[in-house]
Amino acid sequence: MAWESTIVVALLAGLGLVSILASRHRLSLLVGSQLLSLAAVRALAAAGQRELAMLSLVFAVIILLIALRLGQDAEAAEQPPEPPP
């Protein structure tokens, strides 16, 4: 793996870990997990494992969609019901 790719993977993984560990909101967790997924994709692609990199990217998109849906459900559950007229 070239030095540039190693630096990019290290930066993505570091930013992802910091986002997850310092998170106070669901969006921070989502961003952190996506950064870690992108780091894995970059590492696999740089190592010549393009098929695994594409599979990791598809998996990251599926996780993103599930997390967004769960976030919407949790937000809807936190809102108090509207009072009757």
C-alpha positions in Angstrom: 0.0 0.0 0.0 1.4 3.4 -0.9 2.1 6.0 1.7 -0.6 8.3 0.4 -3.2 5.5 0.7 -2.0 4.6 4.2 -2.3 8.2 5.4 -5.8 8.5 3.9 -6.9 5.3 5.6 -5.4 6.4 8.9 -7.1 9.8 8.7 -10.5 8.3 7.9 -10.2 5.7 10.6 -9.0 8.3 13.2 -11.8 10.7 12.3 -14.3 7.9 12.5 -13.2 6.8 15.9 -13.1 10.3 17.3 -16.6 10.9 15.9 -18.0 7.7 17.5 -16.2 8.2 20.9 -17.1 11.9 21.2 -20.6 11.5 19.9 -23.6 12.9 21.8 -26.1 12.5 18.9 -27.1 9.7 16.6 -25.8 11.7 13.7 -22.3 11.7 15.1 -22.5 7.9 15.5 -23.7 7.6 11.9 -20.9 9.8 10.5 -18.3 8.0 12.5 -19.4 4.6 11.3 -19.5 5.8 7.7 -15.9 7.2 8.0 -14.7 3.8 9.4 -16.5 2.0 6.5 -14.8 4.3 4.0 -11.5 3.6 5.6 -12.1 -0.1 5.2 -13.1 0.4 1.6 -9.9 2.5 0.9 -7.7 -0.1 2.6 -9.2 -3.0 0.7 -9.0 -1.1 -2.6 -5.4 -0.2 -2.1 -4.6 -3.8 -1.3 -6.0 -4.9 -4.6 -9.2 -6.4 -3.1 -11.6 -4.5 -5.3 -14.4 -7.0 -5.0 -14.3 -6.9 -1.2 -14.0 -3.1 -1.3 -17.2 -2.9 -3.4 -19.0 -5.3 -1.0 -17.9 -3.2 1.9 -19.2 -0.1 0.2 -22.6 -1.8 -0.4 -22.7 -2.9 3.2 -21.9 0.6 4.4 -24.8 2.0 2.3 -27.2 -0.6 3.7 -26.0 0.3 7.3 -26.6 4.0 6.4 -30.1 3.4 5.3 -31.0 1.3 8.3 -29.5 3.9 10.7 -31.4 6.7 9.1 -34.7 4.7 9.4 -34.0 3.9 13.0 -33.2 7.5 13.7 -36.5 8.6 12.2 -38.4 6.0 14.3 -36.6 7.1 17.5 -37.3 10.8 16.8 -41.0 10.1 16.2 -41.2 8.2 19.4 -39.6 11.1 21.4 -42.2 13.6 20.2 -45.2 13.9 22.5 -48.6 13.1 20.9 -50.7 16.0 19.7 -53.5 16.9 22.1 -57.0 16.3 20.8 -59.0 19.3 19.6 
